[in-house]
Amino acid sequence: MTADVDSERPGERPDRAQEAVGYELFRDDWGIPHLRAADALTLARGQGHATALDRAWQLETERHRVLGTSASHLGAEAVDWDRFVRRARIADTARRCFDRLAPETAAWVTAYVDGVNEGLAEGAERAPEFAAVGLAPGRWEPWTPLGVWLSTHILFAGFPTKLWREEVARRLGEDRMTLFATDGPGTAGSNGWLLTGARTATGAPLLAGDPHRFIEDPGVYQQIRLACPEFDVVGLAVPGIPGIAHFGHTGHVAWAITNAMADYQDLYREQVRRAPDGEVEALGPDGWYRAHAHTETIEVAGAEPERVEVIETDRGPVIIGDGPGAGDEAADGTFISLRYPPRVTGELGFDALPALLRARTVADVDTALDRWVEPVNVVLAADTAGSTLHRVAGYVPVRPYANRLRVVPAEDPAYAWRDGETVPLPRTEVDAAAGMAVMANERGLAAPLGVEFAPPHRARRIRELLGADTGWTPEAQAAVHTDTLLASSRRLLSLLAWAPDLGPAAERLRDRLLRWDRHMDADSTDATLYARLRTDVVHRLAAHPALKGVTGEDDPWRSAAYPALFRPWLAAVPRIGYALESLLTVGLLPYEDRSALVAASAEAVAAAAEETPPGPWGELHRLSPWQALPGLAPDEDAIRPGVAGDHDCVLSTSGVPGVTELFARGPAARYVWDLGRREDSRWVVPFGASGVPGSAHHRDQTPLWIRGALAPVVTDWNLLHRTPHHRTTHHPEENPAMTAATEPVAPALRAAVHEQKVEGFGTVRLVPVDPAADAELLHRWVTEERARSWGMADHTREQVREIYEFVDSLPTHHAYLALRDGVPAALFQTYEPDADPVGECYDVQPGDFGVHLLIAPAEGEGTVKGYTDALLTAFIAHVFSDPAHVRVVVEPDVRNEKAIARMVRIGFELGPEIRKPEKTARLAFLTRAALGLGLA
């Protein structure tokens, strides 16, 4: 299924900017970039260039996050992060890791960076954020992508959880250290599943899932296609990183990951002092020694600069502790260093990335991932031959188990890593009898590598859903992606069921919630009522004397010993909320206390519900994405849509129980990789392909994402749009996304979405309408009396142009010129009925696809016999070339008896009459079966 990357689309030439970088850029209807080039290095350069055009502000944000310079333009709120990445020596580690890359990988990464630098100026002109903060884009260094990867994933292993366990052990007792064990704040999870051919409609494997991460705007994943003679890969890239690391489909093999929840970073309690000469010393197993130390300055917009002392011991960089005082003791006695694999080994795993792009089999993916380092992932992969893979990939050092649990003493040699030794990584066969494998951060394949894992509910539910059927298709995966069963609610509801001595209102609440189906659907008021009960229970638990040690006035959230950056891991109420199921189960409180606590909550929530009935869950449960400059959000409702799900649902949209129902974590993308037909694969991201506010593709995928729908993965180059880009001059008062223009291209020179030779008639080509270039032609056609039913008889040329610009902006509607031997012969429009007023006039069926046809006025039946029939032959062939189209829908004017008779002759089945503002129409339907095509 590899595309012919050497073919040239007729009549097209690369625009000068792309020609300079040496690649070709195409886009599908969602604005997703498809790149091709003559070799892998040129393609990497093109990927960097195209990413800079679409995501300039995001790239600039990431570069500053790597360097610890975000506060220079974002202000004081970014100082905590800047201080951490400087102390953790992220940039220096990235430089070290780049120097250790294989030469061919280093050249590949450098090519990507060259492309970024060549595209940033133009991308910045489109992005209003630069003007808003008075910032010019900076220059990327060859090691910057490695820094982006480090800064993006440094918190993935959740090392701050060790600070929390340390506090729990100190305040509640050693035996309570893991009392709150759960997939806590700051960690990121995912769902993923593999179906073998025995469970799919095609007999080939399917790979699907959704990474759960903190959702950012622009999105943390970038849909992209990368093609050159060596490979042709579609997947989800991380902006700022070359290649496709986590989720990809090469046409021969596909792979996907979830966070393994492994523990591979350690915290050491250091003894640090200031020597008489002012140098910093640290205590190690062999006594005091000179540690590395230097001072850096953090510039802060609107405030005075801040100085930070960067200290590194033999264990690693000191990330907690503000610098020792003079003498033998630290100023406050709290110094904690972070030891993480790339800092120790100088390896980050980037050598795996180009190898993944070239993979053709599961064995190739497996071999590539042997070089993976961070983060540690569970991986599923399948290829077109039916082979499958289920393994853990990454670097987990060998050291004592205590290191995984808590902060350990630096001077004790018992807690040192065993040099060069790593824990063997588990792998297993995909269960042939079950025909599936599931990964959802549960205590499964990676159990020997970690301490805390996600509760098993998501993994169990996915297996249950997949096991209930066979013949799975890509379209059917949405039912799994969007499942909202909240299995973790069982424990609280069980306690409610047996709660004693409830009043009448609480009895009604109990009866209602026990009848609830436990689905956190957006329109469910029962889900809201349950969330109210859960919040009240969390707060009552937090106030219970048994937890006073971590929730009282001296709770660790308020501790000045820890940087503010880590406080989300140290906040007791969220910890209680996430661990509620286990806290209501284990022996923290006697059963009687737990039952009485739930009963008290039921009384309080019932009384409040009598006064203020609960609204739909989606009114409370809204997306709240992270944005570097949230003030530029054009529409609050657009970025905070009401969504179904909850943190233990498969649709894992995770708020903070007991704190807020807004959520910032959830599916950062969804994908379905079909190993039978890559073109049947599907994907979606929360916002869109563009990172430019106000652009057509900035938020156009949000409606799909909300309802669980997926956009098609387009693999036919003839169905893509060539998008030459031109520099624009940005003025702050303008929306730069709307100022881009393209030179008009004559219809005969445009790329065709369909081309067909019709015997005795000629060659029919369908080319996209160019609203500006074709306005005069279309105006002439649609204003003739014969086209009155098109509703534009009185329109000016400019009004016609505006209408087709609007059509061009819609992902559900498309307009094409039909060319007969290069001459415009007809206007052909397509639409999805459920996104069109026609859909309100009849019962739309899955696979319905609507078409409109207007024959050019100078042509017709009298000119060439069978003229319209010949065009219809080409049109229908184009429509049914997409296997998702099952039935063609047309709506000719009831007075056009000739057209209706023609439809019947071709094989259309007549439907009912419908009334539209411009006409009374007769519906007619043509199925694949009527043409003998069968179902795809």
Buried (B, 14 or more C-beta within 10 A) or exposed (E): EBBEBEEEBEBBEBBEBBEEBBBBBBBBBBBBBBBBBBBBBBBBBBBBBBBBBBBBBBBBBBBBBBBBBBBBBBBEEBBBBBBBBBBBBBBBBBBBBBEBBEEEBBBBBBBBBBBBBBBBEBBBBBBBBBBBBEBEBBEBBBBBBBBBBBBBBBBBBBBBBBBBBBBBBBBBEEEBBBBBBBBBBBBBBBBBBBBBBBBBBBEBBBBBBBBBBBBBBBBBBBBBBBBBBBBBBBBBBBBBBBBBBBBBBBBBBBBBBBBBBBBBBBBBBBBBBBBEEEEBBBBBEEEBEEBBBEEBEBBBBEEEEBEBBBBBBBBBBBBBBBBBEEEEEBBEEBBBBBBBBBBBBBBBBBBBBBBBBEBBBBBBBBEBBEBBBBBBBBBBBBBBEBBBBBBBBBBBBEBBEEBBBBBBBBBEEEBBBEEEEBBEBBBEEBEEEBBBBBBBBBBBBBBEBBBBBBBBBBBBBBBBBBEEEEEBBBBBBBBBBBBBBBBBBEBBBBBBEEBEEBEEBBEBBBEBBEEBEBBBBBEBBBBBBBBBBBBBBBBBBBEBEBBBBBBBEEBBBEBEEBBEBBBBBBBBBBBBBBBBBBBBBEEBBEEEBBBBBBBBBBBBBBBBBEEEEBEBBBBBBBBBBEBBBEEBBEEEEBBBBBBBBBBBBBBBBBBBBBBBBBBBBBBBBBBBBBBBBBBBBBBBBBBBBBBBBBBBBBBBBBBBBBEBBBBBBBBEBBBBBBBBBEEBEBEEEBBBBEBBEBEEBEBBEBBBBBBBEBEEBBBBBBBBBBBBBBBEBBBBBBBEEEBBBBBBEEBEEEEBBBBBBEBBEBBBBBBBBBBBEEBBBBBBBBBBBBBBEBBEBBEBEEBBBBBBBBBBEEBEEEEBEEBBBBBBBBBBBBBBBBBEBBBBBBBBBBEBEEBBEBBEEBBBEEBEEBEBEEBEBBBBBBBBEBBEBEEB
